[in-house]
Amino acid sequence: MSAPLMQAVVHTGAGDASVLELRQVPRPDPGPGQLRVRVHASALNRADILQRKGRYPAPPGWPADIPGLEYAGEVDVLGPGVTRWKTGDRVMGLVGGGAHAEYVVVHADETMAVPAGMPFTDAAAIPEAFLTAWDALVVRGRLQAGERVLIHAVGSGVGTAAVQLAKRLGATVAGSSRSAEKLDRAKALGLDEAVNTSDRTAQPPNRPTAFNVILDVLGAPAFAANLEALAPRGRLVLLGFLQGAAGELSLEPILRKRLEVIGSVMRTRALEERIPLVAAFSREVLPWFDGSATRRLGDSAGSEPLRPIVAAVHPFAEIAAAHQAMERDENFGKIALSW
């Protein structure tokens, strides 16, 4: 008897969006400590674009030809030893790959509950953006109330999540973008200061307005300016290098100002590192999405609930169009995908 099949997005090679196809592939089964999720929605990430181009392979143990780093859906099958969840529970989470499929197998302790009443297409926009932003701001950046933070590419999924989280922490938030429209929209999320990087006449922040934490996805071309913009003992958290990973630089500001340069990536982390991060996020941050918690991590009473920002929802049959939209940099927030 042949194995049951499911639909999945598959790379037929490395290249442009035309290498993406919906195909029938074997449906995975959960092992001990795992569960299988019936995926109702996922979201698109820059990592999916890079993987499609052959520049960012999936980590060992994850499907090499099925992309997708986050999912939202319902528990379908419990593996041996799983007691935390039950069939039909609404769940979401991060994976190293394979989430652009009708089913995905995940470790039970990496899975989070979907906030009550939230549509799956919104929930799918939470895991990568908000876990990345919270880890960068709180765990690695150690952002405190009263500090100043600069968020590059503020209109991205991570950027829109980081603005909301930083405001919850009581920080003053600046954000950069080449789009005036995206900067205006970010102000509605709590952005205090807009930095339009398309304006060549704009002056860099001077010392009295220097930043305690900077979240950067641009990479080498922005590195020197980031070091100069940091306050003494500031922290630069590197999340990517969209504009390049190599270049000449001076290390002098790092020593002079006692700066920290911190690298962070989610996809390649070991299970032993991801599980406690998901547990802490579920405990400290997930309640903010339905407004049930008002005093966590420096929060002030009466703060607005967090919300994932979804720019567009594409059916998986339009996966190529979703990739093309992300590559045109049209989206403010996340691009969601649904079955």
C-alpha positions as CSV (number, residue, x, y, z in Angstrom):
1,M,0.0,0.0,0.0
2,S,1.4,3.4,-0.9
3,A,1.9,6.1,1.7
4,P,-0.8,8.7,2.1
5,L,0.0,11.9,0.2
6,M,-0.4,15.6,0.8
7,Q,0.1,18.8,-1.2
8,A,3.2,20.8,-0.7
9,V,5.2,23.6,-2.3
10,V,8.3,22.0,-3.8
11,H,11.5,23.5,-5.3
12,T,12.1,22.0,-8.7
13,G,15.5,23.6,-8.8
14,A,17.3,26.9,-7.8
15,G,16.1,30.0,-9.6
16,D,13.3,32.5,-9.8
17,A,9.7,32.0,-8.7
18,S,9.0,29.7,-11.6
19,V,10.8,26.8,-9.9
20,L,8.0,26.6,-7.3
21,E,5.3,24.0,-7.8
22,L,2.5,22.4,-5.8
23,R,3.1,18.7,-5.8
24,Q,1.8,15.5,-4.1
25,V,4.4,14.3,-1.6
26,P,4.3,11.6,1.2
27,R,2.5,12.8,4.3
28,P,4.9,12.7,7.4
29,D,4.1,10.7,10.6
30,P,5.0,11.9,14.1
31,G,7.6,10.1,16.2
32,P,8.0,10.1,20.0
33,G,7.5,13.6,21.5
34,Q,6.2,14.9,18.2
35,L,2.8,15.9,16.8
36,R,1.5,16.3,13.3
37,V,-0.3,19.6,12.5
38,R,-2.8,20.1,9.8
39,V,-1.5,23.4,8.4
40,H,-4.2,26.0,7.6
41,A,-1.9,28.9,7.1
42,S,1.8,29.8,6.9
43,A,3.7,33.0,6.0
44,L,6.5,33.9,3.7
45,N,10.0,34.9,4.9
46,R,13.2,36.2,3.3
47,A,14.8,32.9,4.1
48,D,12.3,31.2,1.7
49,I,13.4,33.5,-1.1
50,L,17.1,32.7,-0.4
51,Q,16.4,29.0,-0.2
52,R,14.5,29.1,-3.6
53,K,17.6,30.8,-5.1
54,G,19.9,28.0,-3.7
55,R,21.6,30.3,-1.2
56,Y,20.1,29.1,2.1
57,P,19.6,25.3,2.4
58,A,17.4,23.9,5.1
59,P,19.2,22.7,8.2
60,P,19.8,19.0,8.7
61,G,16.7,17.0,9.6
62,W,14.3,19.3,7.7
63,P,12.9,18.8,4.1
64,A,15.4,20.0,1.6
65,D,12.9,20.9,-1.1
66,I,9.8,22.0,0.9
67,P,10.2,25.6,2.2
68,G,8.3,27.3,5.0
69,L,9.5,28.4,8.5
70,E,6.2,28.9,10.3
71,Y,2.7,27.4,10.5
72,A,-0.7,27.7,12.1
73,G,-3.2,24.9,12.2
74,E,-4.8,22.1,14.2
75,V,-3.2,19.1,15.9
76,D,-3.9,16.1,13.7
77,V,-2.0,13.2,15.3
78,L,-0.1,12.9,18.6
79,G,3.1,10.9,18.6
80,P,4.0,8.5,21.4
81,G,4.4,10.2,24.8
82,V,2.7,13.5,23.9
83,T,0.3,14.6,26.7
84,R,0.5,18.4,26.5
85,W,-1.8,18.7,23.4
86,K,-4.9,17.0,22.2
87,T,-6.3,16.4,18.7
88,G,-8.0,19.5,17.4
89,D,-6.0,22.1,19.4
90,R,-5.2,25.3,17.6
91,V,-1.4,25.6,17.4
92,M,1.4,27.6,15.7
93,G,5.2,27.6,15.7
94,L,8.5,27.7,14.0
95,V,10.3,25.0,12.0
96,G,13.5,24.6,10.1
97,G,11.5,24.0,6.9
98,G,8.5,22.1,5.5
99,A,5.7,24.4,6.7
100,H,4.5,25.2,3.1
101,A,2.6,21.9,3.1
102,E,-0.8,20.6,4.2
103,Y,0.8,18.8,7.1
104,V,4.0,19.3,9.2
105,V,5.6,17.3,12.0
106,V,7.0,19.3,14.9
107,H,8.3,18.7,18.4
108,A,5.4,19.1,20.9
109,D,7.4,21.4,23.2
110,E,8.2,23.9,20.3
111,T,4.5,24.4,19.6
112,M,2.5,27.4,20.9
113,A,-1.2,27.9,21.3
114,V,-3.0,30.2,18.8
115,P,-4.4,33.2,20.7
116,A,-8.2,32.8,21.3
117,G,-10.3,33.9,18.4
118,M,-7.4,34.7,16.1
119,P,-7.7,33.6,12.5
120,F,-5.1,31.1,11.3
121,T,-3.8,33.6,8.7
122,D,-3.0,36.1,11.5
123,A,-1.5,33.4,13.8
124,A,0.8,32.2,11.0
125,A,2.4,35.7,11.0
126,I,3.4,35.6,14.6
127,P,6.1,32.9,15.1
128,E,9.0,34.1,13.0
129,A,8.5,37.8,13.4
130,F,7.6,38.1,17.1
131,L,9.9,35.3,18.4
132,T,12.8,36.9,16.4
133,A,12.0,40.4,17.6
134,W,11.5,39.4,21.2
135,D,14.7,37.4,21.4
136,A,16.6,40.2,19.7
137,L,15.2,43.0,21.9
138,V,14.9,41.3,25.3
139,V,17.1,38.2,25.4
140,R,20.1,39.4,23.4
141,G,19.6,43.2,23.3
142,R,18.6,43.5,27.0
143,L,16.4,46.5,26.1
144,Q,15.1,48.3,29.2
145,A,12.4,50.9,29.8
146,G,13.6,54.4,29.0
147,E,16.2,53.3,26.5
148,R,16.3,54.2,22.8
149,V,16.1,51.5,20.1
150,L,16.6,51.8,16.3
151,I,14.8,49.2,14.1
152,H,16.0,49.0,10.6
153,A,13.5,47.9,7.9
154,V,10.7,48.8,10.2
155,G,8.1,47.9,7.7
156,S,9.1,44.2,7.6
157,G,7.5,41.5,9.6
158,V,10.2,41.6,12.2
159,G,10.2,45.3,12.1
160,T,6.4,45.7,12.8
161,A,6.7,43.2,15.6
162,A,9.7,44.9,17.1
163,V,8.0,48.3,17.2
164,Q,5.1,47.0,19.2
165,L,7.3,45.0,21.6
166,A,9.7,47.9,22.2
167,K,6.8,50.2,23.1
168,R,5.5,47.5,25.5
169,L,8.9,47.6,27.1
170,G,8.7,51.4,27.6
171,A,11.4,52.2,25.1
172,T,11.6,55.2,22.7
173,V,11.5,53.6,19.2
174,A,13.0,54.9,16.0
175,G,12.7,53.0,12.7
176,S,14.2,53.2,9.3
177,S,12.8,52.5,5.8
178,R,13.3,53.8,2.3
179,S,9.5,54.2,2.1
180,A,7.8,57.3,3.6
181,E,4.5,55.4,3.4
182,K,5.8,52.5,5.5
183,L,7.2,54.9,8.0
184,D,3.8,56.7,8.3
185,R,2.1,53.3,8.9
186,A,4.7,52.3,11.5
187,K,3.7,55.4,13.5
188,A,0.3,53.9,14.1
189,L,2.1,51.0,15.8
190,G,3.9,53.3,18.2
191,L,7.0,54.5,16.2
192,D,8.3,57.6,17.8
193,E,11.0,58.7,15.2
194,A,11.1,57.9,11.5
195,V,14.4,57.7,9.6
196,N,13.9,57.8,5.8
197,T,17.0,56.2,4.4
198,S,16.2,57.4,0.9
199,D,16.8,60.9,2.0
200,R,20.5,61.5,1.4
201,T,20.4,64.8,3.2
202,A,19.3,63.2,6.5
203,Q,21.9,63.6,9.3
204,P,23.0,60.6,11.4
205,P,21.9,60.7,15.1
206,N,24.3,62.8,17.2
207,R,25.5,61.7,20.6
208,P,22.7,63.1,22.7
209,T,20.2,61.0,20.7
210,A,22.3,57.9,20.3
211,F,20.7,54.5,20.6
212,N,21.1,51.9,23.3
213,V,20.0,49.0,21.0
214,I,19.9,48.7,17.2
215,L,18.3,45.8,15.3
216,D,19.8,45.5,11.9
217,V,19.0,43.3,8.9
218,L,21.0,45.4,6.3
219,G,24.5,44.1,7.0
220,A,27.9,45.4,6.0
221,P,26.8,48.7,4.3
222,A,25.1,49.9,7.5
223,F,27.6,48.5,9.9
224,A,29.8,51.6,10.4
225,A,26.8,54.0,10.7
226,N,25.3,51.6,13.2
227,L,28.4,51.7,15.4
228,E,28.5,55.5,15.3
229,A,24.8,55.7,16.1
230,L,25.1,53.5,19.2
231,A,25.5,55.1,22.7
232,P,28.3,54.0,24.9
233,R,27.8,50.3,26.0
234,G,25.2,50.0,23.2
235,R,24.2,46.7,21.7
236,L,24.0,46.0,17.9
237,V,21.9,42.9,17.2
238,L,22.5,41.6,13.7
239,L,19.6,39.6,12.2
240,G,20.6,39.5,8.6
241,F,22.6,41.1,5.8
242,L,20.1,42.0,3.0
243,Q,22.6,44.5,1.5
244,G,25.7,42.4,1.8
245,A,27.8,40.5,4.4
246,A,31.3,41.8,3.5
247,G,33.0,45.2,3.6
248,E,35.7,47.3,5.1
249,L,35.2,48.7,8.6
250,S,36.8,50.3,11.6
251,L,36.6,48.5,14.9
252,E,37.6,51.6,16.8
253,P,34.1,52.6,17.9
254,I,33.5,49.2,19.4
255,L,36.5,49.7,21.8
256,R,36.0,53.4,22.4
257,K,32.3,53.0,23.3
258,R,32.5,49.5,24.8
259,L,29.9,48.2,22.3
260,E,28.5,44.8,21.9
261,V,27.9,43.2,18.4
262,I,25.5,40.3,18.7
263,G,24.6,37.9,16.0
264,S,21.3,36.0,16.0
265,V,19.5,33.6,13.7
266,M,16.5,31.3,14.5
267,R,16.5,28.7,11.8
268,T,19.7,26.8,12.7
269,R,19.2,26.7,16.5
270,A,19.2,23.4,18.2
271,L,16.1,22.0,19.8
272,E,17.6,22.5,23.2
273,E,17.8,26.2,22.6
274,R,14.5,26.6,20.8
275,I,12.3,24.9,23.5
276,P,13.1,27.3,26.4
277,L,12.8,30.3,24.1
278,V,9.3,29.1,23.0
279,A,8.3,28.4,26.6
280,A,9.4,31.9,27.8
281,F,7.7,33.6,24.9
282,S,4.5,31.6,25.5
283,R,4.5,32.6,29.2
284,E,5.6,36.3,28.9
285,V,4.4,37.5,25.5
286,L,1.5,35.4,24.1
287,P,-1.0,36.9,26.7
288,W,-0.3,40.3,25.2
289,F,-2.1,39.3,22.0
290,D,-5.5,39.0,23.7
291,G,-4.9,41.8,26.2
292,S,-5.2,39.5,29.3
293,A,-1.8,40.6,30.7
294,T,-0.9,44.1,31.6
295,R,2.2,43.9,33.8
296,R,5.0,41.9,32.2
297,L,8.5,42.9,31.2
298,G,7.9,46.5,32.1
299,D,4.5,46.8,30.5
300,S,2.2,49.6,31.5
301,A,-1.4,49.1,32.3
302,G,-3.8,49.7,29.5
303,S,-1.4,49.0,26.6
304,E,-3.0,47.9,23.4
305,P,-2.8,44.2,22.5
306,L,-0.1,43.1,20.2
307,R,-1.2,42.2,16.7
308,P,0.5,40.6,13.7
309,I,0.5,42.9,10.7
310,V,-0.6,40.9,7.6
311,A,-0.1,42.8,4.3
312,A,-1.8,40.2,2.1
313,V,-3.0,36.6,2.1
314,H,-2.3,34.4,-0.9
315,P,-3.6,30.9,-1.5
316,F,-0.8,28.4,-1.8
317,A,-1.7,27.9,-5.4
318,E,-0.3,31.5,-5.9
319,I,3.0,30.8,-4.2
320,A,5.0,32.3,-7.1
321,A,3.0,35.5,-7.0
322,A,3.6,35.8,-3.2
323,H,7.4,35.4,-3.7
324,Q,7.3,38.0,-6.5
325,A,5.4,40.4,-4.2
326,M,8.0,40.0,-1.4
327,E,10.9,40.6,-3.9
328,R,9.2,43.8,-5.0
329,D,9.3,44.9,-1.4
330,E,5.6,45.8,-1.5
331,N,4.5,44.5,1.8
332,F,4.2,46.3,5.1
333,G,4.2,43.5,7.6
334,K,3.9,39.8,6.6
335,I,2.7,38.0,3.5
336,A,0.5,35.1,4.7
337,L,-0.4,31.9,2.8
338,S,-3.4,29.7,3.2
339,W,-4.8,26.3,2.0
